[in-house]
């Protein structure tokens, strides 16, 4: 029984290895969603990378700043088409108005991410991802939220 288990494990690992594609060593660009973020990705090896985003949020009810770091696993779907998932955390601050009362909240949060990306023949990559977040702050301004983003990045 153990031999079959190990053989199955090796076959699955070999399948992921055969589908591995080298990801860009570095990318820099923008992630646009409910606000704008400057985004940087650094490859750690052929299938893992670190993504760092720093951005602002602004609407009629609040404005704020948020910094996020996410560790990502990347898998190839087609030649230049990948999907990825990851986990990370961050810190932020919001200034808001609620019922004519102003307040400020600094918070930390944990985040996940799942998305797809496409690399063009030129050094340009686009991506679409969903980043669910659970935040913890003094006012618990945003306990849970989803951050949907479209990324446009230069690869180098």
N, C-alpha and C positions, 0 to 999 in steps of 0.2 A: 504494500500500500504506500509506503514511504517513497519507493522508487517512482511510482506513478505520479505522486504529488510533486516531487522534485522535477520530473520530466515535464509535467504541465507548466510548472513555474518557469523553467528554462525556455520553453516554447513561447510563453507569453512575453518574457523579457526579450527574447530574440526578435519577436514581432515588433515591439516598440523600438528596438535598436535599429531594425531595418527601415522603419519609417522616420527615423530621426533626420532632421535637416538642420544644418548649421544656421542659427539665427544671427542677425546683425550684432556685431560687437557693441555698437552704440547707436542709439537713436535719440533725437531731440525734436520737439515740436509742441503741438497743442492738443489738449483734450477738451473738447467743447461739449457741454451738457447743460446742467442747471446753472452753470457759471463757467468761467474760463480757467484753465489750468495750464501752466507750463509743465511739460512732461519730459522726463529723461529715462531711458532704459539702458541698462548695462548688462550684457550677457555674462553669466558666470561660467557657463560651459555651453555645449551644443543644444541643450534642452531646458536650461534654467536661466532666469534673469531676475534682476531687481528693477522695479519701476518706482520712480519718485515723482510725485506731482505736487506742485504748489500753486494755489489759485485763490481767486476771490469769488464771493457770492454776493449778489446784490439784487434786491427787488423792492417793492413798496413797503414791505413789512420788516425787512432786516438787511443788514450787510455784514460781511464777515470774511474771514481768512481761514484757509484750511491747508494743511500739509499732510501728505499720505505717502507711506512706503509700503510696497507690496512685493512679496516674493512670488514669482510665477513659474509654472511648469508649462512648456510649450510642446504641442504635438502637431505633426504635419497631416493635413487632410489631402491636399493635392500639392503639386510642385511648389507653388508660391503662396498657398493658402493654408493658414495655420489656425488652430484654436488653442486657447490657453485658459488656465485656471490658477488661482493663487489665493494667498491670505496675507494680511498685514495689519498695520495700525497707523494711527496718526494723531494729530492735535489740531485744534481749531479754536476760533473765537467768533462769536456773533454779537452784534449790537442790534437789538430789536425793539419794536414798539408793539404792545398788546393792550388794547383798551385804554389808549392814551398814556400808558405807563411804559417808561423806557427801562430796559435792563440789558445787562451784558453777561455773557456766559462763556467761560473758557472751559473746554472739554477735551477729553481724550476719547478715542474710538477704536474699535476693531472692525476690520473690513475683509470681505472676500471679493473675488473678482472672477468673472467668466466672460470670455469674449472670442471674437474671430478677427483675423487680420489678413491682409493681402499685400504682398510686396510686388511692386511694379518692376519692370526692367530698368527703369531709372532709379536712383536712390530715394524712392518715396514709398512710404507704407501708410495704409489707412486701416483703421480698426474700429470696431463697434463692441462695446462691453457694458456689462452691468456690474455695479459694485454695491452690494448691500452693506450697510454700516449700522452698528449699534454703538451709540455714544453714551458717555457717562460724564455729567457735569453737575454743577451746583443746582441749576434750575431744570436739568434734564430737558432742555429745550427741544432736542430732537432725538428721542430715545432710539428710534429705528427709522431708517430711510434707505431708499434705493437711489443710486446715482448712475444714470444712464449716460454714456459718453461716446462721442465720435472723435477718434484720434487721427491726426494728420502729422506724420513724423518724417524727418530726414534721416536716412541711414548712413552711417559712416563707420 
